[in-house]
């Protein structure tokens, strides 16, 4: 699957959008907000915690992200035909 196809397939999943070579999703749960980005050229997933103002986000380590959200991201990747193991790939 090409990088473009991977991003397009992921953008077909609920809550995801495509922006060039990246796909993004925003999730809110348990009082926290996250922005998740999948970068096709490097085959990696980044998590950002969004501050209360909704404008500022800081990158966070996977170990700080709730497991249900991580499982959802892996399921979305798999449904899009992207190897879900990339969710845990070290940067």
C-alpha positions in Angstrom: 0.0 0.0 0.0 1.4 3.4 -0.9 1.7 6.2 1.7 -1.1 8.1 0.0 -3.4 5.0 0.1 -2.6 4.4 3.7 -3.5 7.9 4.7 -6.7 7.8 2.6 -7.8 4.5 4.0 -7.2 5.8 7.6 -9.2 9.0 6.8 -12.2 6.7 6.0 -12.2 5.6 9.6 -14.5 7.4 12.1 -13.0 10.6 13.4 -9.9 10.7 11.1 -9.0 13.3 8.5 -6.2 13.3 5.9 -3.7 16.1 5.5 -1.0 15.4 3.0 1.1 12.5 4.2 -0.5 12.5 7.6 -3.8 11.4 9.1 -5.2 12.9 12.2 -7.9 12.2 14.8 -9.1 14.0 17.9 -10.5 12.2 20.9 -11.9 13.4 24.1 -12.5 11.1 27.1 -12.2 11.0 30.8 -11.6 14.7 30.9 -8.6 14.7 28.6 -8.3 15.6 25.0 -5.8 14.0 22.5 -4.7 14.6 19.0 -3.4 11.5 17.3 -1.2 11.7 14.1 -0.2 8.9 11.8 2.7 9.8 9.5 2.8 7.6 6.4 6.4 8.3 5.3 7.9 7.3 8.6 5.1 4.8 9.6 4.7 6.1 13.1 2.0 7.4 15.4 2.3 10.4 17.6 0.1 11.3 20.5 -0.5 14.9 21.6 -2.3 16.0 24.7 -4.5 19.1 24.0 -4.5 21.7 26.7 -7.8 23.3 28.0 -7.6 26.2 25.6 -7.9 23.8 22.7 -5.1 25.6 20.8 -2.0 24.2 22.6 -0.9 20.6 22.4 2.2 18.9 23.7 3.6 15.5 22.6 3.2 12.8 25.2 4.7 9.3 25.6 2.5 6.4 24.8 2.7 5.1 28.4 0.7 8.2 29.5 -2.1 7.6 26.9 -5.1 5.5 28.2 -5.0 1.9 26.9 -8.5 2.1 25.6 -7.5 4.9 23.3 -4.4 3.1 22.2 -6.4 0.0 21.4 -8.9 2.1 19.4 -6.0 3.6 17.3 -4.6 0.1 16.7 -8.0 -1.1 15.6 -8.4 1.9 13.2 -4.9 1.3 11.7 -5.8 -2.4 11.2 -9.1 -1.6 9.6 -7.3 0.8 7.2 -4.9 -1.9 6.2 -2.0 -0.3 8.1 0.1 -2.6 10.4 -1.2 -1.9 13.9 2.2 -2.5 15.3 3.3 0.9 14.0 1.3 2.4 17.0 4.0 1.1 19.3 7.0 1.9 17.1 9.7 3.9 18.9 10.5 7.2 17.4 
